[in-house]
């Protein structure tokens, strides 16, 4: 039985109340925030396993909350918004959201998305192996990545992608293959989200010497983790 903590940041009380009822029905522990200013304090006190985040909030808006969480935590975030434009989705993924649900939505669908995102973040890879490529070291049990001994921080979506590429070095994958094999068929973002995730991963790995490895773009084909040294 699941007992993960979910923080709902939603200013429309009716929507928040319905989500809380459905999540509690599925044995989640739920906290609520109805404005952006309170959300930060509640996040710090509650330590949620996942955040459902509306973007149009009084006080600090959802973009500010998303940025603030990503600066300090890899906690999964599902964005809830009435904005259905592709650019809004891409902006959310670029800022580090793990999934995106457009209003109006069915509460049971939200629960299913919550479960799917939590599965991706907690069951990325089950292995006792530690892999090292030069100064980049990956613990596949603890799901940790260090560069020259310094821990690197990734959001769950990006970490899942990086670990997948690390498990399949020097293999080329299309965007659709990455979505299917890493994020699952229930992922509803466009394949442009893969490009944004790769861009974020590269930024975190910017100090990894190219002589040891890099994520290569094969134009019109996809991506490959090219590695040259393994310890």
Backbone as a chain_set.jsonl record, in Angstrom:
{"seq": "XXXXXXXXXXXXXXXXXXXXXXXXXXXXXXXXXXXXXXXXXXXXXXXXXXXXXXXXXXXXXXXXXXXXXXXXXXXXXXXXXXXXXXXXXXXXXXXXXXXXXXXXXXXXXXXXXXXXXXXXXXXXXXXXXXXXXXXXXXXXXXXXXXXXXXXXXXXXXXXXXXXXXXXXXXXXXXXXXXXXXXXXXXXXXXXXXXXXXXXXXXXXXXXXXXXXXXXXXXXXXXXXXXXXXXX", "coords": {"N": [[0.852, -1.199, 0.0], [0.604, 2.19, -0.883], [2.165, 5.034, 0.557], [2.985, 7.564, -0.096], [3.859, 11.014, 0.066], [2.003, 13.697, -1.166], [1.994, 16.92, -2.457], [-0.379, 19.31, -3.17], [-0.579, 22.114, -5.075], [-2.66, 24.443, -5.685], [-4.919, 26.94, -6.531], [-7.654, 26.929, -6.936], [-10.083, 25.919, -4.976], [-12.067, 23.924, -5.17], [-11.115, 22.181, -7.151], [-8.706, 21.374, -5.961], [-9.722, 20.099, -3.692], [-11.123, 17.9, -4.783], [-9.014, 16.488, -5.994], [-7.53, 15.867, -3.717], [-9.279, 14.124, -2.343], [-9.412, 11.925, -4.134], [-6.722, 11.145, -4.249], [-6.224, 10.481, -1.577], [-7.96, 8.364, -1.383], [-6.51, 6.493, -2.725], [-4.547, 5.995, -0.944], [-2.568, 7.937, -0.539], [-0.712, 10.401, 1.252], [-1.714, 13.613, 1.783], [-1.018, 17.063, 1.323], [-2.076, 20.496, 1.137], [-1.794, 23.535, -0.699], [-2.821, 26.846, -1.32], [-1.814, 29.066, -2.493], [1.092, 30.621, -3.999], [2.991, 31.648, -2.221], [2.632, 30.362, 0.291], [3.189, 27.782, -0.542], [5.941, 27.283, -0.696], [6.82, 27.22, 1.985], [5.261, 25.088, 2.955], [6.201, 23.018, 1.358], [8.847, 22.755, 2.323], [8.311, 21.963, 4.96], [6.721, 19.657, 4.712], [7.934, 17.836, 3.008], [7.382, 16.488, 0.388], [6.793, 13.587, -1.763], [6.064, 14.057, -4.305], [4.909, 16.787, -6.329], [1.925, 18.358, -7.268], [1.347, 20.884, -9.366], [-0.179, 23.894, -9.964], [-0.072, 26.489, -12.421], [-1.035, 29.098, -12.504], [-1.152, 31.074, -10.02], [-1.999, 32.903, -7.02], [0.169, 35.309, -5.435], [3.473, 34.097, -5.465], [3.958, 32.785, -8.706], [3.296, 29.693, -10.577], [5.54, 29.153, -12.174], [7.642, 30.37, -10.811], [7.61, 28.85, -8.457], [8.189, 26.302, -9.48], [10.797, 26.73, -10.476], [12.087, 27.382, -8.069], [11.841, 24.967, -6.58], [13.295, 23.235, -8.235], [15.861, 24.246, -7.964], [16.661, 23.324, -5.529], [15.888, 20.671, -5.177], [15.176, 17.341, -6.402], [12.618, 16.518, -6.49], [9.785, 15.033, -7.96], [7.618, 16.752, -10.275], [4.407, 17.475, -11.338], [2.801, 19.388, -13.64], [-0.123, 21.33, -13.498], [-2.377, 22.925, -15.488], [-4.412, 25.34, -17.238], [-3.424, 26.115, -19.587], [-2.975, 25.156, -22.805], [-1.224, 25.328, -24.907], [1.472, 24.36, -27.077], [3.926, 25.64, -26.617], [3.762, 26.334, -23.932], [3.803, 23.837, -22.715], [6.383, 22.998, -23.482], [7.94, 24.945, -22.241], [7.437, 24.292, -19.585], [8.578, 21.696, -19.396], [11.19, 22.367, -20.024], [11.855, 23.868, -17.822], [11.979, 21.927, -15.939], [9.804, 20.292, -15.244], [8.124, 17.148, -14.669], [5.915, 15.957, -15.749], [2.838, 16.829, -17.436], [-0.348, 18.07, -17.218], [-3.308, 19.029, -18.709], [-5.981, 21.178, -17.876], [-9.526, 20.875, -18.541], [-9.436, 17.911, -16.447], [-9.589, 14.38, -15.724], [-9.936, 13.092, -12.517], [-9.073, 10.508, -11.817], [-7.267, 10.013, -13.829], [-5.24, 11.76, -13.169], [-4.339, 10.584, -10.799], [-3.33, 8.207, -11.87], [-1.245, 9.236, -13.421], [0.341, 10.314, -11.408], [1.138, 7.974, -10.068], [2.624, 6.787, -12.141], [4.738, 8.628, -12.572], [5.967, 8.558, -10.063], [6.803, 5.895, -10.057], [8.738, 6.018, -12.072], [10.621, 7.65, -10.841], [11.442, 6.262, -8.575], [12.076, 3.688, -9.288], [14.168, 3.547, -11.179], [16.468, 2.099, -12.101], [17.304, -1.164, -11.286], [19.981, -2.423, -9.86], [23.2, -3.645, -8.822], [25.449, -2.542, -9.683], [28.269, -0.421, -10.142], [29.306, 2.072, -12.279], [31.959, 3.594, -14.039], [33.124, 6.2, -15.992], [35.903, 7.553, -16.831], [36.224, 10.432, -14.96], [33.594, 10.463, -14.273], [31.233, 8.986, -12.278], [28.865, 6.492, -11.634], [26.414, 5.288, -9.57], [24.362, 2.681, -9.724], [22.628, 1.535, -7.984], [22.096, 3.288, -5.845], [21.305, 5.348, -7.422], [22.896, 7.603, -7.964], [25.035, 10.19, -9.194], [28.303, 11.234, -9.715], [30.849, 13.66, -10.323], [34.192, 13.891, -10.554], [34.086, 13.263, -7.867], [32.163, 14.975, -6.893], [28.785, 15.336, -6.096], [26.145, 15.238, -8.512], [23.161, 16.887, -9.481], [20.049, 15.899, -10.71], [16.773, 16.196, -12.151], [14.089, 13.778, -11.714], [13.118, 12.818, -14.24], [15.196, 13.476, -16.046], [17.322, 12.125, -14.864], [16.499, 9.457, -15.135], [16.684, 9.207, -17.915], [19.443, 9.686, -18.345], [20.588, 7.523, -16.904], [19.576, 5.408, -18.38], [20.894, 5.786, -20.853], [23.503, 5.438, -19.953], [23.425, 2.765, -19.249], [23.346, 1.717, -21.746], [25.737, 2.143, -23.432], [27.241, 3.828, -26.228], [25.232, 3.187, -27.983], [22.737, 4.026, -30.343], [19.751, 5.904, -30.041], [16.472, 6.714, -31.041], [14.3, 9.585, -30.607], [11.66, 8.754, -30.12], [12.073, 6.114, -29.275], [13.422, 6.579, -26.887], [11.434, 7.902, -25.384], [9.52, 5.829, -25.197], [10.954, 3.706, -23.934], [12.107, 4.819, -21.679], [10.494, 6.833, -20.396], [7.959, 5.87, -20.702], [4.867, 4.658, -22.183], [2.737, 6.148, -21.356], [3.491, 8.723, -21.319], [2.817, 12.013, -22.323], [3.942, 14.2, -23.517], [5.551, 15.989, -26.247], [8.052, 14.746, -28.592], [9.949, 16.632, -28.518], [10.499, 17.155, -25.9], [12.479, 15.365, -25.248], [14.751, 16.474, -26.43], [15.017, 18.77, -24.849], [15.508, 17.626, -22.345], [17.97, 16.343, -22.829], [19.515, 18.603, -23.294], [19.496, 19.793, -20.736], [20.799, 17.775, -19.261], [23.32, 17.746, -20.483], [24.163, 20.273, -19.695], [24.496, 19.947, -16.927], [26.533, 18.082, -17.013], [28.651, 19.528, -17.966], [31.321, 19.867, -17.24], [32.493, 17.447, -17.672], [35.121, 15.802, -19.166], [35.497, 15.751, -22.676], [37.167, 13.907, -23.776], [36.694, 11.656, -22.358], [33.998, 11.036, -22.569], [30.709, 11.746, -23.998], [27.43, 13.061, -24.78], [26.187, 12.43, -27.812], [24.721, 14.015, -30.613], [22.917, 12.771, -33.302], [22.054, 13.944, -36.157], [18.735, 14.026, -37.239], [18.394, 11.428, -36.491], [18.872, 10.631, -33.694], [20.031, 10.193, -30.317], [23.108, 9.432, -28.609], [25.112, 7.967, -26.1], [28.327, 8.443, -26.151], [31.14, 6.859, -25.149], [34.511, 6.615, -23.98], [36.237, 5.593, -22.144], [36.218, 3.253, -19.612], [35.964, 2.317, -16.229]], "CA": [[0.0, 0.0, 0.0], [1.442, 3.365, -1.008], [1.962, 6.083, 1.557], [3.791, 8.696, -0.521], [3.316, 12.337, 0.345], [1.735, 14.508, -2.348], [1.626, 18.317, -2.204], [-1.199, 19.929, -4.211], [-0.493, 23.575, -5.072], [-3.775, 24.777, -6.584], [-5.703, 27.989, -5.874], [-9.082, 26.635, -7.051], [-10.297, 24.996, -3.871], [-12.879, 22.781, -5.6], [-10.223, 21.246, -7.846], [-7.792, 20.83, -4.96], [-10.467, 19.202, -2.812], [-11.389, 16.665, -5.525], [-7.745, 15.77, -6.125], [-7.166, 15.331, -2.398], [-10.142, 12.969, -2.053], [-9.016, 10.789, -4.97], [-5.388, 10.697, -3.845], [-6.356, 9.801, -0.288], [-8.62, 7.086, -1.672], [-5.447, 5.588, -3.168], [-3.612, 5.855, 0.174], [-1.534, 8.955, -0.507], [-0.782, 11.42, 2.295], [-1.863, 14.814, 0.965], [-1.025, 18.419, 1.865], [-2.592, 21.449, 0.161], [-1.446, 24.95, -0.654], [-3.723, 27.564, -2.22], [-1.105, 30.192, -3.108], [2.505, 30.349, -4.199], [3.812, 32.017, -1.066], [2.543, 29.285, 1.278], [3.677, 26.525, -1.11], [7.356, 27.092, -0.379], [6.938, 26.806, 3.382], [4.67, 23.76, 3.094], [7.14, 22.079, 0.729], [9.95, 22.547, 3.268], [7.845, 21.271, 6.167], [6.018, 18.414, 4.405], [8.855, 16.951, 2.287], [6.555, 15.605, -0.457], [7.405, 12.713, -2.755], [5.681, 14.598, -5.613], [4.123, 18.017, -6.265], [0.989, 18.73, -8.326], [1.563, 22.333, -9.341], [-0.891, 24.793, -10.875], [0.843, 27.562, -12.836], [-1.649, 30.405, -12.284], [-1.348, 31.142, -8.573], [-1.771, 34.194, -6.355], [1.501, 35.341, -4.839], [4.426, 33.55, -6.431], [3.248, 31.941, -9.66], [3.805, 28.341, -10.681], [6.883, 29.128, -12.756], [8.579, 30.679, -9.73], [7.652, 27.69, -7.564], [8.904, 25.252, -10.198], [12.215, 27.09, -10.478], [12.584, 27.303, -6.686], [11.981, 23.559, -6.217], [14.367, 22.626, -9.013], [17.15, 24.712, -7.47], [17.035, 22.651, -4.287], [15.358, 19.323, -5.028], [14.801, 16.555, -7.576], [11.245, 16.052, -6.263], [8.985, 15.059, -9.194], [6.6, 17.795, -10.365], [3.432, 17.403, -12.428], [2.205, 20.694, -13.833], [-1.553, 21.407, -13.792], [-2.654, 24.257, -16.008], [-5.391, 25.475, -18.311], [-2.701, 26.496, -20.788], [-2.787, 23.96, -23.606], [-0.35, 25.559, -26.04], [2.705, 23.574, -27.105], [5.018, 26.407, -26.012], [3.648, 26.25, -22.483], [4.295, 22.518, -22.343], [7.833, 22.962, -23.64], [8.523, 25.768, -21.182], [7.371, 23.522, -18.348], [9.595, 20.649, -19.43], [12.495, 23.016, -19.995], [12.098, 24.315, -16.446], [12.209, 20.772, -15.086], [8.605, 19.517, -14.892], [8.22, 15.743, -15.034], [4.735, 15.638, -16.547], [2.034, 18.018, -17.725], [-1.748, 17.726, -17.404], [-4.084, 20.214, -19.05], [-7.369, 21.231, -17.41], [-10.062, 20.018, -17.47], [-8.892, 16.565, -16.443], [-10.285, 13.386, -14.911], [-9.122, 12.897, -11.32], [-8.432, 9.198, -11.847], [-6.117, 10.116, -14.711], [-4.18, 12.406, -12.403], [-3.801, 9.558, -9.903], [-2.525, 7.298, -12.689], [-0.01, 9.94, -13.778], [1.14, 10.398, -10.186], [1.752, 6.659, -9.869], [3.61, 6.555, -13.191], [5.911, 9.469, -12.316], [6.642, 8.022, -8.878], [7.51, 4.676, -10.465], [9.95, 6.386, -12.808], [11.601, 8.282, -9.962], [11.913, 5.368, -7.522], [12.504, 2.407, -9.843], [14.843, 3.867, -12.431], [17.264, 0.938, -12.486], [17.605, -2.035, -10.166], [21.272, -3.024, -10.156], [24.218, -3.437, -7.808], [26.656, -2.177, -10.403], [28.771, 0.943, -10.221], [30.0, 2.281, -13.547], [32.755, 4.821, -14.061], [33.724, 6.605, -17.245], [36.815, 8.625, -16.449], [35.911, 11.031, -13.661], [32.154, 10.363, -14.067], [30.937, 7.739, -11.569], [27.425, 6.302, -11.52], [25.973, 4.194, -8.711], [23.057, 2.316, -10.254], [21.766, 1.137, -6.876], [21.682, 4.505, -5.137], [20.878, 6.334, -8.422], [23.691, 8.821, -7.76], [26.034, 10.482, -10.214], [29.294, 12.178, -9.24], [31.88, 14.067, -11.271], [35.346, 14.212, -9.717], [33.678, 13.114, -6.482], [31.139, 15.96, -6.53], [27.455, 14.857, -6.502], [25.412, 16.004, -9.512], [21.719, 16.866, -9.235], [19.18, 15.811, -11.873], [15.391, 15.868, -11.821], [13.886, 12.341, -11.973], [12.983, 12.518, -15.667], [16.515, 13.536, -16.666], [18.144, 11.055, -14.304], [16.084, 8.214, -15.779], [17.245, 9.21, -19.266], [20.898, 9.529, -18.26], [20.894, 6.16, -16.491], [19.283, 4.546, -19.531], [22.001, 5.919, -21.81], [24.687, 4.847, -19.331], [23.256, 1.316, -19.339], [23.449, 1.314, -23.163], [26.757, 3.028, -24.008], [27.586, 3.766, -27.648], [24.075, 2.782, -28.773], [21.946, 5.155, -30.831], [18.322, 5.786, -29.789], [15.635, 7.801, -31.541], [13.507, 10.239, -29.573], [10.508, 7.912, -29.796], [12.562, 4.981, -28.488], [13.714, 7.076, -25.544], [10.16, 8.124, -24.699], [8.876, 4.548, -24.916], [11.72, 2.841, -23.059], [12.528, 5.503, -20.453], [9.412, 7.567, -19.745], [6.746, 5.076, -20.75], [3.863, 4.979, -23.2], [1.754, 7.08, -20.818], [4.026, 10.076, -21.457], [2.018, 12.708, -23.329], [4.659, 15.321, -24.1], [6.083, 15.767, -27.586], [9.437, 14.268, -28.537], [10.801, 17.797, -28.25], [10.89, 17.069, -24.497], [13.75, 14.638, -25.193], [15.803, 17.451, -26.728], [15.187, 19.64, -23.689], [16.141, 16.835, -21.293], [19.379, 16.183, -23.204], [20.159, 19.903, -23.089], [19.713, 19.961, -19.297], [21.82, 16.813, -18.838], [24.609, 18.245, -20.961], [24.555, 21.419, -18.877], [25.002, 19.428, -15.66], [27.77, 17.36, -17.299], [29.493, 20.412, -18.774], [32.744, 19.739, -16.868], [32.978, 16.104, -17.989], [36.016, 15.925, -20.326], [35.028, 15.062, -23.874], [38.057, 12.784, -24.042], [36.176, 10.5, -21.624], [32.669, 10.693, -23.059], [29.782, 12.842, -24.274], [26.173, 12.69, -25.421], [26.279, 12.855, -29.203], [23.505, 14.179, -31.412], [22.984, 12.314, -34.679], [20.986, 14.738, -36.761], [17.7, 13.278, -37.924], [18.34, 10.053, -36.001], [18.633, 10.576, -32.26], [21.12, 10.485, -29.386], [23.986, 8.325, -28.233], [26.144, 8.256, -25.108], [29.606, 7.959, -26.663], [32.115, 6.788, -24.058], [35.817, 6.214, -24.472], [37.021, 4.995, -21.082], [35.388, 2.699, -18.548], [36.735, 1.722, -15.139]], "C": [[0.886, 1.248, 0.0], [1.128, 4.366, 0.089], [2.815, 7.292, 1.216], [3.073, 10.003, -0.236], [3.174, 13.14, -0.951], [1.344, 15.91, -1.898], [0.853, 18.844, -3.405], [-1.1, 21.439, -4.063], [-1.475, 24.071, -6.128], [-4.681, 25.784, -5.883], [-7.21, 27.784, -6.002], [-9.426, 25.533, -6.052], [-11.107, 23.767, -4.279], [-12.01, 21.728, -6.283], [-9.285, 20.58, -6.845], [-8.484, 19.801, -4.078], [-10.74, 17.865, -3.504], [-10.11, 15.836, -5.655], [-7.341, 15.131, -4.798], [-7.975, 14.081, -2.084], [-9.685, 11.744, -2.845], [-7.65, 10.255, -4.566], [-5.434, 9.959, -2.509], [-7.034, 8.446, -0.446], [-7.595, 6.041, -2.085], [-4.267, 5.577, -2.186], [-2.408, 6.794, 0.106], [-1.78, 9.89, 0.68], [-0.717, 12.776, 1.593], [-1.801, 16.091, 1.802], [-1.472, 19.368, 0.759], [-2.03, 22.839, 0.402], [-2.299, 25.658, -1.691], [-3.092, 28.837, -2.787], [0.389, 29.899, -3.132], [3.377, 30.662, -3.0], [3.799, 30.918, -0.003], [3.187, 28.002, 0.772], [5.118, 26.242, -0.714], [7.532, 26.594, 1.048], [6.395, 25.392, 3.584], [5.586, 22.705, 2.481], [8.271, 21.744, 1.693], [9.518, 21.724, 4.477], [7.344, 19.857, 5.874], [6.912, 17.367, 3.737], [8.101, 15.969, 1.382], [7.39, 14.711, -1.365], [7.115, 13.215, -4.167], [4.82, 15.834, -5.395], [3.217, 18.106, -7.493], [0.899, 20.247, -8.307], [0.758, 23.058, -10.406], [0.03, 25.959, -11.216], [0.28, 28.944, -12.569], [-2.051, 30.526, -10.82], [-1.272, 32.573, -8.081], [-0.445, 34.158, -5.618], [2.513, 34.904, -5.879], [3.67, 32.641, -7.396], [3.928, 30.577, -9.779], [5.199, 28.245, -11.262], [7.934, 29.422, -11.695], [8.726, 29.499, -8.776], [8.439, 26.554, -8.207], [10.402, 25.507, -10.188], [12.825, 26.932, -9.094], [12.802, 25.854, -6.264], [13.159, 22.936, -6.946], [15.761, 23.075, -8.549], [17.613, 23.912, -6.259], [16.65, 21.186, -4.22], [15.089, 18.674, -6.383], [13.393, 15.997, -7.436], [10.446, 16.127, -7.568], [7.878, 16.106, -9.13], [5.71, 17.527, -11.575], [2.724, 18.747, -12.498], [0.725, 20.554, -14.189], [-1.845, 22.809, -14.3], [-3.717, 24.219, -17.082], [-4.719, 25.856, -19.617], [-2.388, 25.256, -21.608], [-1.817, 24.132, -24.758], [0.934, 24.754, -25.921], [3.836, 24.314, -26.41], [4.975, 26.343, -24.496], [4.149, 24.897, -21.979], [5.822, 22.485, -22.4], [8.527, 23.79, -22.571], [8.528, 25.021, -19.854], [8.427, 22.434, -18.301], [10.999, 21.244, -19.349], [12.851, 23.455, -18.576], [12.24, 23.154, -15.474], [10.981, 20.02, -14.64], [8.751, 18.087, -15.384], [7.024, 15.263, -15.849], [3.858, 16.874, -16.592], [0.606, 17.565, -17.984], [-2.555, 19.0, -17.62], [-5.502, 20.101, -18.505], [-8.305, 21.427, -18.602], [-9.501, 18.614, -17.574], [-9.772, 15.666, -15.585], [-9.387, 13.043, -13.736], [-8.403, 11.558, -11.325], [-7.216, 9.19, -12.775], [-4.941, 10.761, -13.977], [-3.521, 11.406, -11.461], [-2.894, 8.607, -10.68], [-1.201, 7.952, -13.086], [0.912, 10.045, -12.574], [1.868, 9.075, -9.952], [2.87, 6.417, -10.876], [4.887, 7.357, -12.942], [6.675, 8.968, -11.101], [7.383, 6.73, -9.201], [8.796, 5.014, -11.185], [11.021, 6.913, -11.876], [12.177, 7.338, -8.917], [12.413, 4.033, -8.041], [13.222, 2.61, -11.169], [15.627, 2.669, -12.956], [17.522, 0.125, -11.235], [18.879, -2.792, -10.502], [22.215, -2.759, -9.013], [25.495, -2.887, -8.413], [26.985, -0.692, -10.261], [29.59, 1.054, -11.496], [30.771, 3.585, -13.469], [33.346, 5.013, -15.441], [34.616, 7.799, -16.942], [36.478, 9.14, -15.065], [34.415, 11.026, -13.366], [31.832, 8.999, -13.475], [29.442, 7.644, -11.314], [27.154, 5.083, -10.645], [24.541, 3.849, -9.098], [22.108, 1.803, -9.177], [21.206, 2.36, -6.176], [21.142, 5.565, -6.089], [21.584, 7.666, -8.189], [24.727, 8.946, -8.864], [27.004, 11.508, -9.632], [30.302, 12.459, -10.345], [33.055, 14.583, -10.456], [34.978, 14.19, -8.237], [32.595, 14.063, -6.019], [29.774, 15.459, -7.0], [26.798, 15.799, -7.502], [23.919, 15.821, -9.281], [20.961, 16.869, -10.559], [17.74, 15.654, -11.401], [15.13, 14.431, -12.249], [13.785, 11.978, -13.445], [14.357, 12.479, -16.339], [17.422, 12.429, -16.153], [17.787, 9.719, -14.938], [16.688, 8.101, -17.178], [18.747, 8.988, -19.226], [21.272, 8.094, -17.887], [20.626, 5.165, -17.627], [20.424, 4.595, -20.541], [23.274, 5.283, -21.263], [24.637, 3.325, -19.392], [23.416, 0.802, -20.77], [24.484, 2.197, -23.871], [26.985, 2.754, -25.492], [26.458, 3.216, -28.522], [23.241, 4.015, -29.131], [20.467, 4.89, -30.603], [17.596, 6.978, -30.387], [14.882, 8.434, -30.369], [12.331, 9.363, -29.151], [10.927, 6.695, -28.972], [12.848, 5.401, -27.051], [12.428, 7.279, -24.76], [9.537, 6.8, -24.285], [9.619, 3.757, -23.846], [12.089, 3.493, -21.73], [11.338, 6.097, -19.71], [8.072, 6.859, -19.836], [5.734, 5.573, -21.765], [2.825, 5.958, -22.7], [2.243, 8.524, -20.881], [3.318, 10.79, -22.596], [2.703, 13.938, -23.907], [5.127, 14.993, -25.508], [7.52, 15.265, -27.471], [10.432, 15.408, -28.404], [11.269, 17.79, -26.79], [12.204, 16.309, -24.338], [14.91, 15.598, -25.435], [16.083, 18.344, -25.511], [15.867, 18.9, -22.541], [17.627, 16.642, -21.582], [20.143, 17.481, -22.968], [20.453, 20.129, -21.612], [20.808, 19.023, -18.793], [23.2, 17.285, -19.262], [25.106, 19.419, -20.119], [25.134, 20.952, -17.544], [26.348, 18.737, -15.856], [28.806, 18.213, -18.021], [30.981, 20.288, -18.456], [33.298, 18.341, -17.092], [33.851, 16.183, -19.244], [35.513, 15.127, -21.521], [35.919, 13.899, -24.25], [37.58, 11.513, -23.357], [34.79, 10.079, -22.111], [31.817, 11.92, -23.303], [28.492, 12.276, -24.849], [26.185, 13.295, -26.82], [24.898, 12.977, -29.83], [23.762, 13.67, -32.818], [21.782, 12.92, -35.403], [20.017, 13.87, -37.558], [17.541, 11.853, -37.432], [18.035, 9.986, -34.507], [19.879, 10.872, -31.459], [21.866, 9.209, -28.999], [24.939, 8.802, -27.142], [27.432, 7.623, -25.608], [30.61, 8.001, -25.517], [33.399, 6.177, -24.59], [36.644, 5.496, -23.415], [36.077, 4.516, -20.004], [36.27, 2.052, -17.507], [35.85, 0.761, -14.366]], "O": [[1.817, 1.346, 0.8], [-0.022, 4.524, 0.497], [3.315, 7.975, 2.11], [1.846, 10.085, -0.29], [4.12, 13.242, -1.733], [0.463, 16.07, -1.054], [1.358, 18.832, -4.527], [-1.496, 21.988, -3.035], [-1.157, 24.111, -7.317], [-5.16, 25.528, -4.778], [-7.976, 28.397, -5.258], [-9.1, 24.364, -6.261], [-10.852, 22.673, -3.775], [-12.152, 20.533, -6.027], [-9.094, 19.365, -6.88], [-7.91, 18.761, -3.754], [-10.605, 16.811, -2.883], [-10.128, 14.622, -5.448], [-6.87, 13.994, -4.763], [-7.424, 13.087, -1.611], [-9.583, 10.65, -2.291], [-7.442, 9.042, -4.543], [-4.767, 8.94, -2.329], [-6.719, 7.497, 0.272], [-7.777, 4.849, -1.833], [-3.148, 5.204, -2.539], [-1.344, 6.477, 0.638], [-2.925, 10.135, 1.059], [0.248, 13.052, 0.88], [-2.44, 16.194, 2.849], [-1.272, 19.084, -0.423], [-1.819, 23.261, 1.539], [-2.489, 25.157, -2.799], [-3.76, 29.602, -3.483], [0.886, 29.05, -2.392], [4.398, 30.007, -2.786], [4.848, 30.579, 0.545], [3.683, 27.208, 1.573], [5.478, 25.099, -0.429], [8.296, 25.662, 1.298], [6.996, 24.59, 4.299], [5.729, 21.614, 3.032], [8.617, 20.574, 1.862], [10.275, 20.883, 4.962], [7.52, 18.956, 6.695], [6.684, 16.165, 3.876], [8.173, 14.757, 1.587], [8.533, 15.027, -1.694], [7.816, 12.858, -5.114], [4.092, 15.928, -4.408], [3.68, 17.95, -8.623], [0.425, 20.829, -7.332], [0.978, 22.866, -11.602], [0.832, 26.375, -10.379], [1.052, 29.892, -12.418], [-3.15, 30.13, -10.431], [-0.552, 33.385, -8.663], [0.015, 33.088, -5.218], [2.424, 35.295, -7.043], [2.846, 31.827, -6.976], [4.975, 30.328, -9.181], [5.966, 27.356, -10.891], [8.995, 28.797, -11.677], [9.832, 29.184, -8.336], [9.263, 25.917, -7.55], [11.188, 24.599, -9.919], [13.933, 26.418, -8.949], [13.825, 25.534, -5.659], [13.938, 22.193, -6.35], [16.734, 22.343, -8.73], [18.811, 23.827, -5.988], [17.053, 20.503, -3.278], [14.812, 19.352, -7.372], [13.01, 15.096, -8.183], [10.428, 17.173, -8.216], [7.277, 16.327, -8.079], [6.197, 17.37, -12.695], [2.117, 19.188, -11.521], [0.358, 19.768, -15.063], [-1.579, 23.785, -13.598], [-3.906, 23.205, -17.755], [-5.38, 25.915, -20.655], [-1.625, 24.396, -21.169], [-1.596, 23.19, -25.52], [1.425, 24.497, -24.821], [4.625, 23.701, -25.691], [6.017, 26.302, -23.841], [4.828, 24.815, -20.955], [6.472, 22.001, -21.474], [9.572, 23.396, -22.052], [9.491, 25.1, -19.09], [9.099, 22.262, -17.285], [11.881, 20.695, -18.689], [14.016, 23.414, -18.182], [12.583, 23.362, -14.31], [11.075, 19.182, -13.743], [9.417, 17.833, -16.388], [7.12, 14.266, -16.564], [4.1, 17.847, -15.877], [0.371, 16.755, -18.881], [-2.494, 19.931, -16.818], [-6.149, 19.064, -18.649], [-7.926, 22.076, -19.577], [-9.131, 18.169, -18.66], [-10.601, 16.148, -14.813], [-8.21, 12.736, -13.923], [-7.254, 11.469, -10.89], [-6.254, 8.458, -12.542], [-3.792, 10.352, -14.145], [-2.297, 11.377, -11.335], [-1.818, 8.242, -10.206], [-0.158, 7.298, -13.087], [2.126, 9.885, -12.701], [3.067, 9.058, -9.671], [3.933, 5.907, -10.523], [5.99, 6.83, -13.084], [7.906, 8.956, -11.108], [8.471, 6.492, -8.677], [9.828, 4.385, -10.952], [12.207, 6.657, -12.087], [13.278, 7.571, -8.417], [13.103, 3.312, -7.32], [12.928, 1.938, -12.158], [15.47, 2.272, -14.11], [17.923, 0.683, -10.214], [18.864, -3.701, -11.333], [22.066, -1.766, -8.3], [26.513, -2.779, -7.73], [26.101, 0.166, -10.261], [30.463, 0.226, -11.758], [30.292, 4.566, -12.9], [33.985, 4.117, -15.993], [34.135, 8.925, -16.812], [36.449, 8.374, -14.102], [33.996, 11.528, -12.324], [32.119, 7.97, -14.087], [28.823, 8.595, -10.836], [27.612, 3.98, -10.944], [23.617, 4.62, -8.838], [20.912, 1.65, -9.428], [20.002, 2.462, -5.941], [20.585, 6.57, -5.646], [20.957, 8.725, -8.213], [25.225, 7.954, -9.396], [26.576, 12.538, -9.112], [30.572, 11.606, -11.191], [32.938, 15.586, -9.751], [35.486, 14.988, -7.449], [32.146, 13.977, -4.876], [29.608, 15.181, -8.188], [26.883, 17.018, -7.358], [23.466, 14.732, -8.929], [21.191, 17.72, -11.418], [17.5, 15.045, -10.359], [15.876, 13.9, -13.072], [14.306, 10.944, -13.863], [14.651, 11.563, -17.108], [18.203, 11.857, -16.915], [18.677, 8.926, -15.249], [17.147, 7.031, -17.579], [19.272, 8.183, -19.996], [22.175, 7.513, -18.49], [21.369, 4.199, -17.803], [20.869, 3.556, -21.028], [24.035, 4.664, -22.007], [25.663, 2.668, -19.564], [23.597, -0.396, -20.988], [24.142, 2.92, -24.807], [26.93, 1.612, -25.949], [26.692, 2.823, -29.665], [23.07, 4.924, -28.318], [19.966, 3.81, -30.916], [18.045, 8.117, -30.259], [14.839, 7.875, -29.273], [12.038, 9.242, -27.962], [10.203, 6.29, -28.062], [12.55, 4.664, -26.111], [12.337, 6.876, -23.6], [9.075, 6.658, -23.153], [8.993, 3.197, -22.946], [12.356, 2.792, -20.753], [11.194, 5.879, -18.507], [7.139, 7.215, -19.115], [5.736, 6.74, -22.155], [2.099, 6.549, -23.5], [1.504, 9.446, -20.539], [3.219, 10.258, -23.702], [2.102, 14.652, -24.711], [5.1, 13.832, -25.914], [8.133, 15.342, -26.407], [11.624, 15.177, -28.201], [12.316, 18.354, -26.475], [12.961, 16.57, -23.404], [15.924, 15.549, -24.738], [17.236, 18.632, -25.191], [16.703, 19.471, -21.841], [18.455, 16.763, -20.678], [21.281, 17.463, -22.498], [21.533, 20.604, -21.262], [21.651, 19.426, -17.99], [24.147, 17.226, -18.477], [26.302, 19.55, -19.86], [26.14, 21.489, -17.079], [27.21, 18.793, -14.978], [29.738, 17.679, -18.623], [31.818, 20.572, -19.313], [34.447, 18.068, -16.743], [33.361, 16.595, -20.295], [35.146, 13.96, -21.385], [35.488, 12.995, -24.966], [38.001, 10.415, -23.721], [34.449, 8.897, -22.069], [32.163, 13.016, -22.863], [28.464, 11.15, -25.346], [26.191, 14.515, -26.986], [24.022, 12.143, -29.602], [24.723, 14.091, -33.463], [20.65, 12.456, -35.267], [20.415, 13.092, -38.426], [16.654, 11.135, -37.895], [17.057, 9.361, -34.096], [20.698, 11.7, -31.859], [21.34, 8.097, -29.053], [25.505, 9.892, -27.232], [27.614, 6.41, -25.504], [30.895, 9.071, -24.978], [33.394, 5.352, -25.503], [37.645, 4.858, -23.743], [35.231, 5.274, -19.529], [37.208, 1.326, -17.838], [36.303, 0.146, -13.401]]}, "num_chains": 1, "name": "protein.A"}
